[in-house]
Amino acid sequence: MTHLRVAGAQLNLTVGDIDGNTSRIIEAMEWAEASDADVLVLPELAIPGYPPEDLLLRPGFVADNKRALGLIAAASSSVVTVVGFVDDADGRPGHDTDDAGARSVANAAALVCGGEIRGVYHKSLLPNYGVFDEQRYFVSGDSPGVVWGIGGVPVGVSICEDLWVEEGPPSRQAGAGAAVLLNINGSPYHAGKTSDREALVTAEAIRSGVPVVYLNLVGGQDELVFDGDSLVVDGSGTIVYRSPQFVEDRFVVDVPVEDARVPDGAVVISPPKQRPDPVSLAPVLPPLDETRAMYLALVTGLRDYVAKNGFPGVVIGLSGGIDSALTAAVAVDALGANAVRGVTMPSRYSSQGSIDDSVELARRLGLRIDTVPIDGLFSGFLDALDPLFAGTEPGVAEENIQARVRGVILMAVSNKFGGMVVATGNKSEMAVGYATLYGDMAGGYAVLKDVFKTEVYELAEWRNTDSEVIPRSIIEKPPSAELRPNQKDTDSLPTYDVLDGILERYIEADQSVEEIEAAGFSGAVVRRVTGMVDRNEYKRRQAAPGVKISTKAFGRDRRLPITNGYRPQ
């Protein structure tokens, strides 16, 4: 038995920052060279960043990414580096963007070594579901069974979705003689993804009978969060290495190889290296529990959105409620207390308890809090509107004025001091429209946009495990918008356990009204809730982007027309 020394660099890269990504890649190559590796594996589309979306329609962007590949190849030495990039696919059927001869492109991996590009693989299977639109941009590769000789070992290289389909390119490569399978990924996180990923990689290793190295991206990109969780699995399906989630990682693993004969016709890129004993491995990390992983996804998403877009910090309206409290805790964990500014904006309907809770939360988190009473501003609006509103009863219009006054104040603080406003609404509220356009929906990013209210409570309890940073009074009080006397959320909505049970079935599982009723929910409540969901698409379309943690995030996964006359019977 021999070994292939595989180095993996689980990197946090930035879409469009070709120069910055190239520097990070070359730095990783120098580290792999110093580690005496045979091959270095990097994430999918590492040079342009993932996903580049419509940047791919700009010929200059594709050309710049290829020039960067030339620099990376020139910097290569004895280690074979597998690096993701966008390649031309001229001459093959594709998706031209205009009549001026726009080029077809491929999602590709280059194998560079000894100052040259020694091989290129084009992704064969292009996902076109959920957050993925790869058939909009790429054409499929036509060499799924190609094998290369690396370090004297026959190796197959594939890209992300190629591994997610049974009997896909990795299986074909193993059938063509590959003794190790390398798969580079940009695989975003959602709840439950860790177990799905582990089952996928181990199943491929067992099916092919050879080790699989699964290298994933890490970090936040707009709504998406990549959790890393790179894996090395031996031919029996046993995990021999797991990267930590939500942080960068470099690792070196001597992957055992039973049959190292490179088949005839394979391109030999590098010869075997003589080494002493294999490197020793640390114990395999267990996967994170789901609540911790969800919390870290929120932290990662906000941190990278703020940092990669150059904001100096964030501004959060603190109401004394659970949503703004959890948002503030995530922000402090992501950015540090000095980069988080809280603003509490009491009105005539704000309870003293909510005001006190906001101040106490800020004290525990160590963040600055400013108080800006809004009653005078609210009264000014009422006076100005009195000629129009005369003879009508107070209602939602008056309630929403308060939310919009608060939105104006938060945006003013943002404009004056530079911090980005973080909206605090959750998925339950977004689903049924229990949110005010241009009011509490105002903001550049919405951390809890894909988090149901019941999950908000779970995350708050988890964050308090080591020390109580979110006061118990916030967690235990009945949720209320406090926009009218003695208001409670349950005045307008079912209890959140019932509401979320219906929403999970209707949104996440696409169940019909009849199927949800059959699960034990009141038919009248189900019809009311699903009707609210259907009517409020126009609000969701105007909401800030936010961290995706489910399989049906609004805007990225679930896309419905705003003007929509269909209603389930």
C-alpha positions, 0 to 999 in steps of 0.5 A: 500500500502507498499513500497520496499526500493530500493538502486541503485549504478550506478558504473564505473567498470573496466573489469578484475579488480575483486579485485577493483570491489569487493571493490567498490561493498562492499563499496556500500553494506555498504552504502545501509545498512546504508540507511536501504534499502531492496535491492541494485541493481548493474550493469550487470557483476559487479564483472568481469566488462562488457564486459569481452569478451574472458577473459570468455574463461579462467577458472581461470578468471571465478573461480576468479570471483566466489571467489569474489562473495563468499567474497561479500556474506560473507560481506552481512547483512540485505540488499539483494544485486543483483550483476552481475557475471559469473556463471558455467552452467555445465550440460547444452548445451553450447559453449565449447572452446576446447576438454579439458572439458571447462566449459559452463558459464552463465551471472548471477545475485546473490542475497546475504543476511545475509552472504550467496548466497540466489539465482541466476538468469541466463540471459535468452535472449542473444543478438548477434547483434551490439557490443554484442557477448553473444552467443559466451560465454554464455548459456541461463538461463532456469528459466525466471519466478522465483520470490523471496521474498525481504522485504516481496515483491515478486520481479523479477530479470532479466538482460539487454536483458531480458527486451528488448524483449516484453513478455520476462522474466520480463513480465513472472515474473510479471505474476508469481506474482512479484510486482516489477521488477529489471533489471540490465544492461550493456547498452552502449550509442549511439545517440538516446539511451536515448529515446529508453531506456525510452520507453522500461522501461515505456512500460514494467511497463505499460504492467506488471502493476508493477514498474520497476527499471532499473540499468545501468553501467556507464563509458568507456570500450575500444570503448564502453561508458555506460551512466548510465541513470538508471530509476525507473518507477512506475506501471503506466509508470511514471518516478519517478527517473532518474540517471544523465548520464555519472557519477556515482550515488547512489540513494534510492527510496521507490517503492510503491507496491500495492500487496505485497503477496509473492506467494507460492513456491517463495524463501523468502530471507528477511522479511519486515522492519518497517520504518517511512515515505518514503524517499523524492525524488528530481525532476526527471532530464530531459534527456540530449540533444543529442549534449551534450550527444554526447560530454560527451560520447567522454569525458567519453570514452577518460578519462576512456581509459587513466585512466584505461590503466594507461597513464599519459596523451595524445599527440595531433597533432594540425593542426589548423583544426576543428578536432584537435581543437575539439579533444584537447577540449575533451581531456582537459575536460576529463583529465585536461590541464596539462595532454594534450600536443599539438604539431604543426608541420608546413610544407612549405604548412602550412598557417600562419593562421593555425599555429596561430590558433593552438597556440591560441587554446592552449592558450585558453585551457591552454595546453602546445604546442610545435612547431616542423617544419617538412620541413627539415625532408620532404626535407630529405625524398624527397632527399632520394627518388629522385633516385626512384621518378625521372621523376614522378610528385609530388602527393599523395606519397609526400603529405603522407610523410608529414603526416607520418613525423608528425606521427613519431614526435608524437610517438617520443614525446609519447615514450619520455614522456609517453603520449598516442597519440590521433588520430584526424580523423573523421568518414567521413574521415575514411569511404572514406579513406581520411586519411594516414596510419602510418601518421595522423591515428597514435595513441592509441585512436581516439576520433572522429572515430565515429563522422561525419564531420558535427557532428564535427562542431555541437559539436564544436559550442556546446562546445563554447556555454558558452565561445569560447574555439575553435576560430571562425577562426578554425570553419569558415575556409574551411577544408584542409589537407594543404599537397599541395599548396591551397589544400581544402578537396573539391578537393577530396571529395563532400562537407561534408553535401553531403558526410555525407548524403550519408555515413549515408544512406550507413553505418548507414541505409545499404541503396543501391545505388539506395535507396540513389539516390532516396533520391535526391543524384547524382548517379555518386557521390553516386557510387563514395562515396560508392566505396571509402567506399568499397575500404578502409576497409583495412585502417579502420581495422588498425585504432586506437579504438575510442568512439562508439556513433552511431549504426554502429561504424567501427570495433564494429558494422560494420564488413566487410571482407577486401578481398571482391570482391562484388560490388553493381551493 
